[in-house]
């Protein structure tokens, strides 16, 4: 008998990911603090829970796609939180981007109460989430992850086992450091080309014609040409993640000079107008 899946967090990514679970034929219950975001999924056949507790009572496997540790803690705790239900024997898949230490602690704390915790953040943004082509970075019990693979592959094209609890989160930070570095590099190179009198379209045509071509640059091409940045991966999320990267480097005792610069550019205290745009809007800071 197919297990009942719960999904909490229906933002830019979560909405599409939950929709793909539903399309794959799973019985799905969803919860979001702003309940109107669940309307389209309800129309498509999902059940909408009124609280995390209600969702936990219905579901054996619970997926979290939230903004960070504070949001995860808020969903877990309180009178109507997930843990106010009997969750022994259930599995929580945290697909949120959080510090590795938080993932390890969560797995240890909830594991002591008979709950299996998998950290499984994703590589990819809005379009891969819609297409179901995310790369899922899984940390935790390998046998449990293998059993969960059909569910995870309803949201992604590949599941990569990274190791014990927390390693999925570690992989996510390393990947997002590279993502931020590549985006800032493209933004600076484009800015230099424009300042030299070259057409943005011509510069990006050269990038896409040679060894530097990559899907990321292609996805961001129109944003750089039009100077319009509708959010696929919001600036505020990259800003948050860069702070996690710097903290992880400090805890590990390693030097990441580029990461330190990126953490200043992707400033979590930037104006909301910038934070709500796609992270490719880092180019606008160069003007």
KEBAPA-54070 format. One record per residue (C-alpha): residue in one letter; z, x, y. Coordinates in pm, whole numbers, plus 50000, padded with zeros to 5 digits. Layout:
<nodes>
NODE	type	up	east	north
NODE	A	Z	X	Y
...
</nodes>
This chain:
<nodes>
NODE	type	up	east	north
NODE	X	50000	50000	50000
NODE	X	49900	50136	50340
NODE	X	50189	50225	50567
NODE	X	50248	50051	50898
NODE	X	50187	50286	51193
NODE	X	50369	50274	51526
NODE	X	50224	50432	51842
NODE	X	50421	50490	52162
NODE	X	50256	50612	52482
NODE	X	49931	50449	52593
NODE	X	49813	50680	52869
NODE	X	49468	50835	52908
NODE	X	49490	50997	52565
NODE	X	49719	50759	52379
NODE	X	49512	50450	52452
NODE	X	49205	50601	52284
NODE	X	49399	50760	51998
NODE	X	49575	50433	51911
NODE	X	49242	50253	51927
NODE	X	49091	50493	51673
NODE	X	49385	50438	51436
NODE	X	49318	50066	51459
NODE	X	48945	50115	51398
NODE	X	49029	50315	51085
NODE	X	49191	50005	50940
NODE	X	49559	50087	50977
NODE	X	49815	49820	51056
NODE	X	49930	49921	51401
NODE	X	50218	49834	51633
NODE	X	50220	49978	51984
NODE	X	50472	50012	52263
NODE	X	50432	50129	52621
NODE	X	50680	50112	52907
NODE	X	50406	49953	53120
NODE	X	50321	49669	52883
NODE	X	49986	49579	53046
NODE	X	49838	49899	52899
NODE	X	49875	49745	52552
NODE	X	49658	49440	52632
NODE	X	49325	49580	52509
NODE	X	49483	49704	52184
NODE	X	49647	49367	52130
NODE	X	49307	49199	52168
NODE	X	49169	49444	51910
NODE	X	49436	49350	51658
NODE	X	49744	49562	51727
NODE	X	50093	49414	51742
NODE	X	50280	49482	52066
NODE	X	50650	49564	52031
NODE	X	50889	49471	52310
NODE	X	51102	49783	52259
NODE	X	51098	50117	52072
NODE	X	51369	49975	51845
NODE	X	51148	49681	51746
NODE	X	50860	49918	51676
NODE	X	51081	50141	51459
NODE	X	51197	49840	51257
NODE	X	50833	49753	51178
NODE	X	50686	50096	51109
NODE	X	50725	50378	50857
NODE	X	50529	50633	51061
NODE	X	50580	50657	51437
NODE	X	50353	50855	51669
NODE	X	50468	50964	52015
NODE	X	50213	51059	52283
NODE	X	50430	51106	52592
NODE	X	50448	51328	52899
NODE	X	50724	51564	52788
NODE	X	51079	51609	52656
NODE	X	51240	51371	52905
NODE	X	51006	51089	52806
NODE	X	51060	51159	52434
NODE	X	51439	51157	52482
NODE	X	51417	50828	52671
NODE	X	51220	50667	52387
NODE	X	51459	50797	52120
NODE	X	51787	50713	52292
NODE	X	51955	50410	52442
NODE	X	52042	50068	52310
NODE	X	51678	49978	52236
NODE	X	51555	50330	52157
NODE	X	51392	50434	51832
NODE	X	51714	50578	51696
NODE	X	51904	50253	51750
NODE	X	51707	50131	51446
NODE	X	51762	50264	51094
NODE	X	51504	50544	51083
NODE	X	51617	50719	50767
NODE	X	51313	50796	50550
NODE	X	51069	50744	50838
NODE	X	50831	51001	50986
NODE	X	50800	51076	51357
NODE	X	50485	51260	51465
NODE	X	50535	51396	51814
NODE	X	50190	51456	51961
NODE	X	50330	51514	52311
NODE	X	50310	51861	52464
NODE	X	50666	51997	52470
NODE	X	50827	52343	52455
NODE	X	50841	52491	52103
NODE	X	51220	52519	52120
NODE	X	51242	52146	52186
NODE	X	51022	52073	51881
NODE	X	51239	52293	51659
NODE	X	51558	52132	51785
NODE	X	51418	51781	51742
NODE	X	51310	51853	51384
NODE	X	51652	51996	51302
NODE	X	51854	51718	51464
NODE	X	51653	51427	51326
NODE	X	51601	51597	50991
NODE	X	51979	51593	50944
NODE	X	51954	51211	50954
NODE	X	51676	51190	50696
NODE	X	51386	51165	50943
NODE	X	51078	51381	50894
NODE	X	50954	51523	51226
NODE	X	50610	51676	51271
NODE	X	50499	51836	51597
NODE	X	50126	51771	51625
NODE	X	49994	51814	51981
NODE	X	49619	51808	52028
NODE	X	49346	52026	52170
NODE	X	49108	51806	52365
NODE	X	49115	51556	52650
NODE	X	48990	51205	52730
NODE	X	48638	51224	52585
NODE	X	48737	51388	52252
NODE	X	49020	51134	52227
NODE	X	48771	50850	52267
NODE	X	48529	51006	52019
NODE	X	48802	51089	51765
NODE	X	48715	51460	51775
NODE	X	49051	51603	51881
NODE	X	49179	51915	51706
NODE	X	49530	51844	51583
NODE	X	49776	52135	51581
NODE	X	50041	52054	51323
NODE	X	50380	52217	51270
NODE	X	50643	52117	51014
NODE	X	50660	52049	50642
NODE	X	50318	52138	50500
NODE	X	50333	51883	50218
NODE	X	50418	51605	50463
NODE	X	50132	51709	50690
NODE	X	49886	51706	50399
NODE	X	49996	51351	50316
NODE	X	49950	51251	50681
NODE	X	49605	51408	50710
NODE	X	49401	51086	50663
NODE	X	49595	50924	50948
NODE	X	49563	51230	51169
NODE	X	49190	51251	51100
NODE	X	49146	50898	51230
NODE	X	49219	51056	51570
NODE	X	49064	51398	51527
NODE	X	48793	51601	51359
NODE	X	49026	51865	51221
NODE	X	49393	51920	51139
NODE	X	49505	52283	51161
NODE	X	49837	52366	50995
NODE	X	50015	52614	51221
NODE	X	50339	52671	51029
NODE	X	50698	52553	51042
NODE	X	50844	52311	51296
NODE	X	50763	52416	51652
NODE	X	50450	52614	51571
NODE	X	50221	52326	51662
NODE	X	50382	52327	52007
NODE	X	50348	52706	52028
NODE	X	49978	52680	51946
NODE	X	49931	52410	52211
NODE	X	50078	52631	52483
NODE	X	49860	52926	52382
NODE	X	49550	52704	52383
NODE	X	49637	52553	52721
NODE	X	49692	52896	52870
NODE	X	49337	52983	52767
NODE	X	49215	52644	52895
NODE	X	49374	52699	53235
NODE	X	49240	53056	53254
NODE	X	48886	52944	53173
NODE	X	48894	52657	53424
NODE	X	49029	52875	53705
NODE	X	48771	53143	53621
NODE	X	48488	52890	53637
NODE	X	48624	52748	53963
NODE	X	48644	53093	54126
NODE	X	48299	53198	54003
NODE	X	48149	52872	54132
NODE	X	48325	52919	54466
NODE	X	48187	53273	54497
NODE	X	47836	53154	54413
NODE	X	47855	52877	54674
NODE	X	47994	53116	54938
NODE	X	47699	53346	54867
NODE	X	47455	53066	54942
NODE	X	47369	52976	54583
NODE	X	47333	52614	54480
NODE	X	47617	52496	54257
NODE	X	47367	52337	54017
NODE	X	47173	52662	53985
NODE	X	47485	52867	53917
NODE	X	47604	52625	53649
NODE	X	47255	52622	53495
NODE	X	47282	52999	53451
NODE	X	47628	52964	53295
NODE	X	47502	52707	53045
NODE	X	47191	52912	52959
NODE	X	47367	53217	52820
NODE	X	47661	53350	52620
NODE	X	47914	53195	52862
NODE	X	47809	52840	52776
NODE	X	48086	52628	52625
NODE	X	48171	52257	52591
NODE	X	48453	52281	52849
NODE	X	48221	52407	53121
NODE	X	47963	52140	53038
NODE	X	48223	51863	53059
NODE	X	48339	51983	53402
NODE	X	47990	52051	53540
NODE	X	47944	51723	53729
NODE	X	48295	51742	53874
NODE	X	48218	52080	54029
NODE	X	47879	51965	54158
NODE	X	48006	51641	54314
NODE	X	48353	51769	54412
NODE	X	48494	51455	54248
NODE	X	48760	51486	53979
NODE	X	48831	51166	53784
NODE	X	49115	51254	53545
NODE	X	49031	51348	53189
NODE	X	49321	51593	53168
NODE	X	49531	51536	53483
NODE	X	49628	51828	53705
NODE	X	49995	51726	53671
NODE	X	49983	51777	53295
NODE	X	49834	52125	53324
NODE	X	50095	52205	53590
NODE	X	50373	52098	53353
NODE	X	50224	52295	53065
NODE	X	50191	52613	53269
NODE	X	50563	52598	53346
NODE	X	50628	52572	52972
NODE	X	50402	52874	52913
NODE	X	50591	53086	53166
NODE	X	50927	52978	53022
NODE	X	50811	53062	52669
NODE	X	50692	53406	52783
NODE	X	51029	53474	52946
NODE	X	51215	53367	52633
NODE	X	50988	53586	52417
NODE	X	51021	53884	52652
NODE	X	50646	53925	52702
NODE	X	50433	53978	53012
NODE	X	50168	53719	53099
NODE	X	50049	53810	53451
NODE	X	49761	53561	53457
NODE	X	49990	53282	53335
NODE	X	50229	53354	53621
NODE	X	49944	53317	53871
NODE	X	49825	52996	53704
NODE	X	50176	52851	53720
NODE	X	50163	52897	54098
NODE	X	49815	52747	54133
NODE	X	49891	52454	53902
NODE	X	50196	52358	54105
NODE	X	50397	52060	53971
NODE	X	50516	51998	54328
NODE	X	50164	51956	54464
NODE	X	50079	51628	54644
NODE	X	50029	51327	54415
NODE	X	49667	51301	54530
NODE	X	49599	51637	54362
NODE	X	49831	51584	54064
NODE	X	49647	51266	53970
NODE	X	49303	51432	53970
NODE	X	49151	51622	53679
NODE	X	49280	51978	53644
NODE	X	48930	52103	53739
NODE	X	49039	52011	54093
NODE	X	49202	52355	54100
NODE	X	48868	52449	54263
NODE	X	48966	52245	54568
NODE	X	49253	52487	54630
NODE	X	49003	52767	54692
NODE	X	48851	52605	55001
</nodes>
